[in-house]
Structure formats: C-alpha cells, structure tokens
Amino acid sequence: MGRFRLGRVAVVAVVAVCAAAGLAALVLLADTLVRQAAGPSGAPPSPEIDYIAEARRLASEGLADANDFGCRPREAAPYPVVLVHGARSTGAVTWPVAAAYLDKQGYCVFALDYGWSRSVRESARTLEVFVEGVLQATGAGRAAIVGHSLGGLVPRAYMRFEGGAAKVSELVTLGAPHHSPAEGLSAGCGRETVCAELAPGSALFEELNSPAMVEPGVDYTALGLRAEQKAASTFLEGPAGQVGNRMLQDDCPLKGLVEGAAGHNLETMDPVMLSYVNKALEVPGPLPEDYRPDCFALVL
C-alpha cells in the first residue's frame, strides 16, 4: 500500500503537516456521502441527490490537470478517466504526473479523495457517487478507472457490490493486491478498518475473487513490479480477450529496481507504467500482449 500520509493539500511538501486534519475531513465527508447517497446495490441514481455537486466535493485538490467538470470527451477518447489513489495517500500525491500525461493524451481526467481507512465496501460506495457525478457532468455513459494499490481493489468492489460494472468500460490497476496477501501487508498497513481486510484469508478477497475475478463487459489490465509479488499477486485471472497482465521487469529488466514502499509509490510516475496505461485505454480490450514500451523514455 502507499506510505504517504494522508492530507487534502495542494502542495506535496505540506502533506505531513496537514495529515491529521486532512484525514478527519475526508472520513467525515465520506461518512456524509455514504449516509446520504448510497442506495441498494445496482440501484439507479437517486433524483434527490446532486451527484455533480457531490463529485466536486470529493474531487482531489491540487491537481491542475484533473477535475474539469466542464470537460467533454472527444470521439477518440470517449470515456472519462477516473483515478483512484491507494492507502495513506491522496490524489494530489499519487497522480500529478499521470493526470498531466493523460490530459495531454486528450482524456477528461478526474481524481477523488476518499475515506481509504474505512472498509473497502464503504469506499466503493463513495466511488459510486463520484463516478455518477463524473458521468452526469461529462455526458458519458461509462468511465475508465485507473487505480493504484488499494485503489485497484475499491473499483472492483464498486463493480461487484454496487452494480458499477455497467458504468465502467475498463479498469487498469497498478500494484494492486488482487489476491489474498502475505502476513506483512496488513501488519504494515496499520490498525484502520481496511487493514484487517488486507489480511490473509480475508473474506473480502473471497468475495472479490469467487466465482470469478472479473465482471462481464469490463476490460482489465493489471500492472505490477516483481518486488510487489512478495506481498500479494498484482495479477488478475480471466479470459485472454478481457484480461491483460504485465510485469514491468518483463519488458524493462532495469526498471523498477527500487523495492519496498518507494518503488511501489513511484510506479504511478514511471513513464513505462504510464505508457501501459495509455495503451490499455486507447485500444479496445486490455493491454495488447504484443505491446512493447520504450524502456528508456524519460519524458512523456
């Protein structure tokens, strides 16, 4: 999981100072949204809720290249892209490079801050509100989601438990623990509610992975680093035409050599990882098996 401390900030340098206040604000906001907006699984949006206003409230602060609610998808990029950060992080910390890059490629880019410390199901309901607001604002029928670490599990819970599969075209995950993790992952996570769900044998993984790991009609690309597999497999199982898995070192052996939390967090800024994301988004289906990136790319 990401190891940045949580805070709603515009500048990364002050994340540590604002951590406690930012976490409290996010959790309070998520509580309010869940009470007011979350309905039964698969239920249509409530006409009594202003989803666009709620999505604006959840939108990550400090991302200059994201969260333009006046953006309209173009024909070549018909789905808005929703970025979902991982544990102990925010959108501004996780996605500054990715948001700028995807915006440059012509996507309508959105990112939210959610109550990551709570249960994954509750975070999924918060994501449901945000996605609905993005779709209503942009006029799109579906969204593509890119999630890092825990942010790869939350969209899967949204699709599995909240009927979100009908509103998602594609899910791309970076370093997400898709399988029951090793002991060290939950221990390093902390004492928050979500950390218990990241323990070996957790019911969450049984619910997400059985009888299948994927939802009909959604394309999946799962990306990871070799070092991350020690904590939990970052790959998904499913039909070849629907699911694509890629390990960075398989294409670029000299990339991703920084292990542990540093390497895990830096992957959202790595040019090769982002080229995988872009390729997965721009073609039908998951990342093509024959796609090979420029391992020496420094600037996207």
Stockholm file with secondary structure:
# STOCKHOLM 1.0

chainA/1-300         MGRFRLGRVAVVAVVAVCAAAGLAALVLLADTLVRQAAGPSGAPPSPEIDYIAEARRLASEGLADANDFGCRPREAAPYPVVLVHGARSTGAVTWPVAAAYLDKQGYCVFALDYGWSRSVRESARTLEVFVEGVLQATGAGRAAIVGHSLGGLVPRAYMRFEGGAAKVSELVTLGAPHHSPAEGLSAGCGRETVCAELAPGSALFEELNSPAMVEPGVDYTALGLRAEQKAASTFLEGPAGQVGNRMLQDDCPLKGLVEGAAGHNLETMDPVMLSYVNKALEVPGPLPEDYRPDCFALVL
#=GR chainA/1-300 SS CCCCCCCCCSSGGGHHHHHHHHHHHHHHHHHHHHHHHCCSTTCCCCTTSCHHHHHHHHBCTTCTTSCCTTCCCBTTBCSCEEEECCTTCCHHHHCHHHHHHHHHTTCCEEEECCCTTSCHHHHHHHHHHHHHHHHHHHTCSCEEEEEETHHHHHHHHHHHHSSGGGGEEEEEEESCCCSCCCHHHHHHHCSSHHHHHTSTTCHHHHHHHSSCSSCTTCEEEEEECGGGGGTSCCCCCSCTTTEEEEEHHHHCTTSSCCCHHHHHHHGGGCHHHHHHHHHHHHSSSSSCTTCCCCTTCCCC
#=GC SS_cons         CCCCCCCCCSSGGGHHHHHHHHHHHHHHHHHHHHHHHCCSTTCCCCTTSCHHHHHHHHBCTTCTTSCCTTCCCBTTBCSCEEEECCTTCCHHHHCHHHHHHHHHTTCCEEEECCCTTSCHHHHHHHHHHHHHHHHHHHTCSCEEEEEETHHHHHHHHHHHHSSGGGGEEEEEEESCCCSCCCHHHHHHHCSSHHHHHTSTTCHHHHHHHSSCSSCTTCEEEEEECGGGGGTSCCCCCSCTTTEEEEEHHHHCTTSSCCCHHHHHHHGGGCHHHHHHHHHHHHSSSSSCTTCCCCTTCCCC
//
